[in-house]
Each structure stands twice: as C-alpha cells, then as structure tokens.
C-alpha cells in the first residue's frame, strides 16, 4: 500500500458557504494546501452535493483551475459565483455537460450518488470520458461497486486515460474541513499523479491495490460502522433504561476499550434524539446494498450487516430517510 498525507505550504482563513438552497448550506473551512512542483492543474469536478461541493471548493481555494458540472445547472453556477469571490486567482467555470467540463482537464474528479449516476456522467457522448484526452486521469470518489470501477478502468485504459476508484470516508464534516480519508484502487503511477491534488481535501490517500480495491476497502469501512452503530445504540438505550447519566457514562467508557469515533461524535446526540445532520440513512442503505451484493459474489458471510441493513429499513419506514445513521437507536425507544 502507498499512503500520501498532505504537506501544508499555503494558508487561507475564510469560511465560505455554497448551496443550492439556504437550508442546504455547505460550509467550507479553508486549510493549508499542498504546493505542487508542477504548479496548478486544470481540473474538472462533476457532482456538487454535500461532499462534492466542498471538495471542489478546496481545489479552487488551493489555486487550481476548476470547471464544474452538476445535474442541476443552477447549483454549478452558484458554486462558481461563490468561489470566484473567495478564490479570485483561480480560473473557475461551469459546463453544460460532463464532456465539456472534462475537455482540456489534466484530471477529472467525480462524486455522485450511485453506479447509475456514475455511468451517466462518465460514459456516452456527453460523458466525461468523451471529453478527456490521452494522458488525463479520471478519479471517481463515488461509493460505488467494485465491478463498475473495474469496467471504468478498462474503458479509460482503452483510450489512454488513467482511472482511480477513490471512495472517501469522513462525511460532510470531513469534506468541509478538507480532512477526508481516501481509499484508492488503480495503477501506482496514476495514483502518484493524483494523490498530491487529492491532498487538498484529504488528510490521507492510500493506494489499496488494483482497480476496485478502493471500493472494496470502503465496503469494509461500512461493515464496521454498521455493526458499531447498532452496538452503540443498544448501549445508550440500555443505559437510559437503567437510569444512568449517559453523558457521564459515555465519558467514562470513552476512556477505555469502547472508545470509537462514533461514540465520541454520536453517543451524546443519540441520547438526545438529534439526527438532523451527518450521513443519511438512505445513503447508508445504498452502501450496504453494495456490500451485500459483493458478499454474495465472494462468499463472505455478513449476518450482522444484513440485519442492520433491515434495521435501517425500519428507520426509513419511520420517515428517517435523511436522518443520520446514528438514528438506529429510534428502533429501541
């Protein structure tokens, strides 16, 4: 495995907000950005959701030229308007198709919803690959199937384009703060080209192996989170039924073997039934469907993961589609 971590050389101190609607504001907190020996790159970014919007913003704030595409064109235009004021030395533009956004780009980054979304923005006459020249690199940050990653790798290779599957972990806050963890699959030489650019929005980028390995690693991540959140839900619900002061209980067990990111950042909000933030249940179910499909192919046995997936279906039935994944505890009330 090859891991690249960011080395800071330039700084910024402004907080900016980009969003299509006021209720969906995405705060971007600038951070020190790496300086590339080869200078600023010409980049394209496809998909400006709660993850892609801030990721693209970090690239612009780092001084790169960025052309963006979003299915809702007005969102791309608003992104350009907001970032042009905060990154006046970066060349920023929006495009009407992924192919137009990708034309002339050294690297094209994509962060959309699912496999079908990835296909729609990368393949066909209007897809990103149609606009990319030989020697350019396509990076897909979408959490998607390993099968799709391998297919895109083959398609890119056929036209002399590099491809890296690079799903991320860290959620919306990680994207806003430029502190994502990126799990990559692809060729080492191509990874070495794109890793310094990804460092603008990531604290670590790791090459896990051949094409598809990034997506498989993200599946391992989601398996861990699913089981951990169910255990934390049961612990908090049990403690409350027992009459414990859960803030105090979580503080104590957080100093021992039970400590985890989820306990530190979600335990207290779970106890207060606060779920209107974070990683949505709908997206977790999408990710778990990828996990379970891959397990069916490779023969892995995932009884707890399959059960937690059905628990999330119960949360959806309660109307919790957009609640944070910690809302599993609502089933135990």
N, C-alpha and C positions, 0 to 999 in steps of 0.2 A: 504494500500500500504506500501511496505517496500522499503526504499531507502538507498543505500550504496554509500558513497563517499570515494574517495581514501585518505589514510593517508600516507604521504611520510616518508620513512626511509632510502632509499638508493638513490644515485645520480649517474648520468653519464653526460659527457659533449661532446660526439662525435656526429657528424652528419654523417649518412651513407645513401647510395643510393642503392636500389635494383631494378632491372628491367630486362625484357627480351630484350628490345631494348633501345638504348640510348635515343630515343625520348619519351620513356615511363617511365623515371626515377621516382622513388618514394622516396622522401627524408623522412627519419625517424629522428625525433628530440627527443633524449632520454630525460627523465624527471625523477623526483624522483619516485621510485617504492615502493609499499607496501611490507612489510615483513610479511610472513605468519608464524603463530605459529607452523604449522606442517611442515614447510620447503618447499623447491622447489618441484614442481609437475612434473610428467611425462605427457606431453601434446602432442596432435596431432592437426594440423591445416590443413584444407582442403580448398584450394582456395586461390591463391596468387595474386589476382588482385590489383587494386589501393586501395582497402580497406583492403583486407585480408593480403596482403604483409606486410604493416606496422604494422597491428595488431599483426601478428605473430612475427614480429621483436621485438616489445615491450615485448612480453612474453619471448623471448630469452634474451633480454638485462636485464630483471628482474631476470635472473638466473634460469629459468625453463628449463628442457629438452624438446625440441620440435622436433617432427618428422612431416614433411610437405608432402603434396601431392598436385600436380597440374596437370590438364589435359595435359598441355604442360610440359613434364618431364624436359626439359632443364631449364625452369623457376624455378622449385623447386631446381635443382642442383645449379643454380646461386644464389638463395637465401641462400642456405646453405654455399656456398663459401664466400659470402659477410658477412654473420652474424658470421661465425666462426672466422673471424679476429677481430670482434668488441665485441663478447661475448665468449671469449676463455674458460670461466669456465662453459659454458652451453653445454650440450650434444645435438648436432644438427644432423639431418639426413633427407634424403628424402626417400620416399617409392614409389613403383610402382603401388600400389592400395590403395584406402581409407581403406580397411580392414587391410592391412599391416601397414599403418600409425597408425591405432587405436589400434592395438594389444598391450596390456600391458599399455595403457594410462589410467590415472586417469580421464582425461577429454578430450573430442574431440570437437574442435571448427570448424565450417563450415561457409564459406562466399562465396557463388557462385552467379549465375545470376538470376535464376528463379525457379519456382516449379519443372520443369522437371530436371533441374540441381541438385536440392537438392535430388530428388528421385534417380538420377543416382549415386550419391556419398554416399548415406546413406543406400540404400536397395539392395537386391540381394547378391550373393555370394561374390562379390568384394566390397560391400558397407561397410561403417564404422561400422554399427551395427553388421555385421557378425564378426568383429574382436574385439568387445568390451565385456569385462567380466561383470558379475553382480556386481553392485555397482558403475560402472563408470557412467559418465554423458556426454550426447551429448548436445551441445549448438549450435543452428542454428542462425547465425547472418544475414542470407539472408533475404531481404524483400520479403516475400512470402505470400501465402494465409493462412488465419486462419484455413481453412479446412485441409490443409496439416499439419499444426502444430499439430492439434488435432490427425490426423492419425499417425504421427510420435510419439507423446506422447503415444498413445495406443500400438504401435509396441514396443517401448522401454520398457514400463511397463511390457509387456508380457515376456520379457527376463531379467527382473530385472535391467534395465538400467534407469537412470534418464534422463529427457529431459526438456530443456528450450528453448522456442522460444524467440529470443533476437535481433530483428532488431535494427539498430543503426541510429542515426542522428548526423550530424556534417560534413559529406562529407569527401573528401580526406584530406583536411587540418586537420580535427579533428582526422582522423586516423593517420596521420603523427605525430601530436603533442601529441597523446595519450589523447585526450580531447573529446572523443565521449560521447554521451548520449545513454544509452541502456535501451530499454523498454522490459520488460520480462513478459512471461506467463509461469506458471507451479506451482509446489508444493513449498511451502515456505522452507521446509527443504533442498530441492535440490538447490534452489536459494541461500540459505545461504552458501552452499558449493562452488558455482562457482563465486559468487559476488566478493570475495577478489581477485580472479585471473583476472576477467574482469577489475578490477580496475587498472590493469597495462596499459590498453589502453583507459580507460574511466574516465570521471570526475564524472559521476553519473550513477548508475544502480538502476532501480526501478522495483519492482515486482508489476505488474498491476492487477494480478488476475490469474485465472486458465489458462490452456493451450489455446493458441490462443489470449490471451489478449495483448500480446506484439505486435503481428502483427496488431491487430485492432487499437492499440494506434498509431502505425506507419502510418496507414491509415489516422487517424485524423490529424497527422502531415503533410502529403502530401496534404490533402484537404486545410489546412491553407496556405501552401506555394503556391499552385496553384493560389488561389484567390489573395493572396497578391502580387505575381509577376505580375499578369495581371494588378492590380491596379497601381503598381509602374511603369509598362511600359507605361500606359496611362498618368500618371503624368509627367514622364520625357519627353515623346513625346509632350505633351501639352506645357510644359514649354519651350521646344526648339522652337516650332512653335510660341510661344508668344515672343520669343527673350530674354528670361531670361538667366542670367548666372547660369547654372544648378549646378555648384559646390557650388556657394553661396546659391542657393535656397535649395539644399539638406542639406547643413549645418544648415540652419535656421530651416527647418521643422523637421530635425533630433533631435532638442532640444524640440520638442513638442509631441503631441499625435500621429503623423505619424511615429515616430521612430520605427524601427524594425531592426533585423539582416540583412535582405535583403536590406533595404535602406542603412545601414551603409557599407555593403560589396559589394553591386552590383549596387547601384544607379549611381555612377560615371563611372563605367566601361560600364554600359548600355548606358550612354550618349556618350561614346567614341566608341561604337560598338565593344567592346572587349569581346569575348565569348569563346576563346580557352582555357578554364580551367573549373574547377568546376564539377557540376553534370550534366551529359549528358542528352539531350532531350530524347534519346532512352530509358534511364533508367527511366526517369520521366513518359513516356508513359506506360512503363511496370507497374510501381507502380500505376498509375491512372487506368489502366485496372483492377487491383486487387480491388481498391476502388470501382469502378463502379459495378463490379461483386458482391461484398459484399453488396452494396447498393440495388442491385436487389433482393438479398436474404432477407435482413432485412427490406426492405420497406422504407429506407431513401431516401429523395428527395435531389438531388445534381445538380440542374440546372447549377450553375456557374462552378462547377468542370467538368461537362460533356462538357460545352462549351470550357473551357480552354484546355481540352484534344484535342478537334478538332483544336484549335489554334496551339497546338504543332504539330499536323499532318501537318499543313501548313508550319511550320518551317522545318519539315523533308523534305517536298516537295521542299524546297529551298536548300536542301543539308546540313541542320544544324543538322543532327543526333547526332553528337558528340559535338555540341555547348552546352555551359552552359544553364541551364533553364531560365536565365535572357534574353535569345535571343528572348523571346516573343515580345520584342519591335520592332524587324525587320519587323513584320507584319504591323506596324503603320507608317513606313517611307514613 
